[in-house]
């Protein structure tokens, strides 16, 4: 903030007490060519080398300053211990200081009193000790569809992030796992002010995200990060796990290894964990059991709702019959039909893999180079 005051013959501004009284009677002026850097200084206690600068685009004839926590007014050439001059020089338009070690008693309003030509300019910088926000909160909208203790897929979630009572306000950013959210999904930032018992104005910020979830989002996290430089690690964050309840999904991934024995590895998405069984050549093998040369493993959790399901065939497989995998949970079931055929080309062995379900046409047809298992 900057005031201008043209001295009168009958007035002498000699002390800051007199200046304070005069300020009530002078007009706030838009003083071109004068700026304060920064306009407001947010400074943590015990910070080192805190710089405050009043700058003019014209030479400054004289300058005195008043610093919170120090008694009286000080000519810029006679600064108290623990305070150094900062800037190029008065002739170059710089009147600034550097506080070597900032203390809580230095919070308040910094004044610089500059005489330029025949006019007196009073510029101020508010020095504020920041207050860290409360831990970040995340809220789910009331209209969210819940399905068996989790989220139903194919719905738009309304998620609100709240960071309370900070000076200055926290900066909110959103992520889906480690990927930034599209800003078009965010509502405008809302702010509110409360005054604490010490008269400090604390700012609360909140923002709403609307995100359409599908089965592919199962196991991911919506993350809201509240960044604030007064927090030791730089931010607080809150996250919403996307516990989306889904039956086994119809689009798996498949891999086959073949050698002295064969392994069929199918990865499917399901939440909760599926119960599985295999059927080969009329033989059914439940998970965790071995029947003849066939060994069915218990599904392995790969995170994000993905499960790896293995069938080991303890003999070389040259040409498979139709392999059937059934996966089910409380929400439904899915049967996957798998056909694997080995063929040779230029001395290299390949597998032609096809997989489909009863409710869709062929989903995957791929060619894998044969990897021998010894």
N, C-alpha and C positions, 0 to 999 in steps of 0.2 A: 504494500500500500504506500502511496506517495502523496505528500502534501507539498504545496508551494506557498511560501510566505515572503512577501516583500517587506523588508524592515522599514519602520517608520522612525522619524527623527526622535520621537519621544519614547521609543521602546528599545530595550537592549535585551536580547535573548542570551542570557549568560549562564543559566543553569537549566537542567532538564526538568526541574520542578516548574519553573516559569514556562518552559516549552509545553509541558503537559497542560497547563492552564490555558495557554494560547491556542492549542489545537482545537479546543472547543469552539473557538471563535473564527477559525479560518475555514475557507472553503476547500473541499476536496477537489483537486485539479487533476485533469488527465495530462500528465507531464510527459510530453513526447521526448524520447531519447534517453529516458532513465528506466532501468530495470533492476530487479532484485533476483539474485541467483543463489538458491532456489527461491521461489515465491513462498513456499512453506517448507521448512526443514524437519523431516521426521528422523530423529536421532536416538539410537539406543544408548542407555547409560553406559559410561566408560568407553564409548567410541573414541577413536583416536583421529586427530587432525581434521576436525569438523570445519568446513569452509563456508563462510557467509560473505556474499559480495553484493555491494551496491555499485552499479555501473552507469556511467553517463557517456553519451556520445560527444560530450564537450569536456574540456579540461576542468578539473575541480580545483578551486582556489584553496579551500580548507575543508576539513572533515573531522567530525568528532563522533564517537559512538557510545552507546549504552548497551551493556551486555547483562542479561539476567544472571543473578548470582554474584555480580560484582557491584561494589558501591560506587555511585557517582558516574560522571561522564568522563570519557578519556579521549584526549587528542589522539588521532591516528598515529602520530609519531611518538606517543608516550603511553604505550599499552601496558596493562598489568602483567605480572608474571603468569605464565601459562597461556598467554595469548600472543600471537604473532601477526604481523601485517600480511595480508594476502591480496594479490593483484599485481598489475604491472607498475603503476604509479598514479599519483593524483593527476599530473598533467595529461596522462593517457585516459583519465576518466574512471579509474578504479579505486574504490574505497572499500576494502574488505578485511576480514580477520580470519585467522585459523585458531580454533580452540584446540590445544594440544591434547587434553583429555576432558571429554565432556562428562559433566556430572548432572545428577537429577536437579540440582539447584539452578542449573543453566536453562531450564525450561521456561519459556515465556516469550516476550516480544523483544526482538533485537531492533535497535534504532541506529540509523546512520544519518547524521546532520551535515548536509553538503551545501557549501556556498559556491554558487556558480554565477560569475558576473556579480550582479547586485541582488540576486535572488537566492533565498534559502529554500532548500528542498529537504524534506524529511521523509525518508523511506524506511519501511519496516519489514521484517521477516519474522513470521511466527515460528518459534522453535517448539516442537511437540515431541514428547516421548511416546513412541508407538505402544499400542496395547495389542497383544496377540488375541486373535479371535478364539472363541470357544471351539472345542472339537467339532469338525464338520458333521452335519447330520444329513441323512438321505431318507426321503419319505416316498412311499408308493401310494398312488392314487386310490381312492375308495372304490372306484368302479372296476378295479382289476379283477379279472376272472381267475379264480383259484380252482385247481383241479387236483384232487387227491393229495393235498398238502404242498403242491407246487404251482407253478404258473402254467396256464393253458396256452398252447401255441397259437399263432395267427391272431394276435390281438395287439392293439396299440397301448403301450404302457405310458402312463403319465408319472414321471419321476421328478421329485422336487429336491433340490440341494440347498442347504441353508448354512451360512457361516455368520455367527452372531458376535456382536459387541466387540468390534475392532477399531483401532485407530492406526492408520487409515483403513478403509475398507479392504477386504480380501478380494483377490481376483479369482474368479471361478473358471475352471476348464473341465471339459468332459471327455471321457475316453470309453471305448469298447475294448476291453483288455488294454493293449498298448497302442491302439489306433485312435487318433482324435475323432470325435464325433463331428458329423457334418453340422455346421452352424445353422443351417436352415431348419434343423430340428429343435432349435432352442427358442424359447420365449424371451422377450426383453428382460433385462436384469431389473429386479425390484430392490429398492433400498428403503430403509427406515432408520430413524435416529432416536436413541434414548439417552438421557442424561443421568450419569451415576451420582453418587453421594458427594463426589469431589467436584461436580460440575462439568465433568468431561463428556463430550458428545461422542457416543459410541455408535458405530454404523453396523447394521445388519444387512447382509445381501442374500437374496435368494433367487433361484432361477428354475424354471420347469423345462424338462426335456420330454418330448413325445417320440417314442421309438417303437416301431412295429417289430415284434419278435416272431421268429419262425423256429422250426425244429433245428435249423442250422446254428442257432444262437445258444443251444443247450450247453451249459457248463461255462459259458463266458461270463464276464462281469461288466456291469456298467459302473464306471468310476467317476466320482466328482472330486476334483482337487481344488482346495482353497489355498492359493499361494499368498504368502505374507512374509515380508523380509524379517520381521521380528521373531518368527518361529525358527528355532535352531536349525532344523533341516530344510527350512524354506517353505514348507507346506503341511497342511493336514489333508487327509483324504478319507472319503467314505465310499463304500462300494456295495452294490446290489448284485448278489449272485443270481444268475438266470437259471434257476432250478426249474427248467421247463419239462413237464411230464409228457412223455411221448411213447407210443408203442415202437417196436422195432421198425426202422425206416426202410423203404424199398430200394434204396440205392447204396449197396455195399461196395467195399474195395476187396479185391481178391489177389492172392499171390500163391504160387505153387512152387515148391522145391522138390527135386526128384534126384534120386541116386540109389543107394542101397536101400533107402526107404523114401517115402514121399510125405510131404507136409502140405496140407491145404490150409491156408490162412485167410479167413474172411473177417473183415472189420466192418461192424455195423454201428449205427447210432441208435441208442435206446436209453430211456430213463423212466423207471428204475432199471437195474441190471436185468438182462434177459436170462431166462432159463433156456438151455439149448439141448438139442439132440440131433444126431446125424443118421442118415439112412443110406447104406451102400449095398448094392446087390441083394436087396431084401433084408439086410441086417440093420437093426436099429441100435445105435450106440448113444446112451445118455451121457451128458457131461460128467466128467470125473471117472468114467468107466472104460474098461478095455474089453472088446469082444473080438476074439480071433486076432487078426493082424491090425485091427482098427482100435486106436486109442483116442478118446475124445477128452480134450482139456476143458477145465472150468474157464469161462470167459474172463479175460484180463482187462481190468479197467485202465484205459489209456488217457483218461481225463476228457473233459468237454463232452461227456456222454458217449464217447467212442469205446467199443469193446472189441478186443481181438479174440477171435474164436478159432481154435486150432483142431485139426484132425490129422493125426499121424497114422500113416499106413506103413506098417513094418514089413514092407516088401517093395521091390521096384514096381513102379506103375508105368506101363507103356501106353495103355489105352484104357481110360477109366470108363466105367459104366456111368450112368446118371447118378450124381451125388446130390442128396437132398439135405438141406440144413433147415431146421425149424427153430425159430427164436420167438419167445413169448414173454410178456410180463402182464401186470394187472390191467394194462390199457389195451392190449391186443396182441396179435401174433403175426408173423410173417414167415413164409416158406420160400427159400431160395433154391433154385435148381441150377446145378453146376455141371458143366461138361468140359472135360479137359482132354485134349488129344495131342500126342507128341508126334512131331515129324522132323525130318532131317533136311538140311539145305546146305550144300557146300561143306559137308562134314560137321556142321554145327547143329545141335539139337535144340528145337524150339517147342513151346507149348502153345496151342491155340485154346484160349479160355473163353467160354461163354457162360453167362449167368443171367437168370431171369426169375421173375416171381409169377405166381398164378394170376396176379391182377394186372400185369403189365406185359408188354412185349419185351424182347430181349433188351436188357439194360446195358450190359458190358460185353464187348467182344474185343479181346486183346491178345497180343502175341508177346510171350515172355521167353527170353533165352534161358535154356535149361541150366540150372546151377546144380552141380553134382554135390551130394552130401556123402562124405566118406565116414 
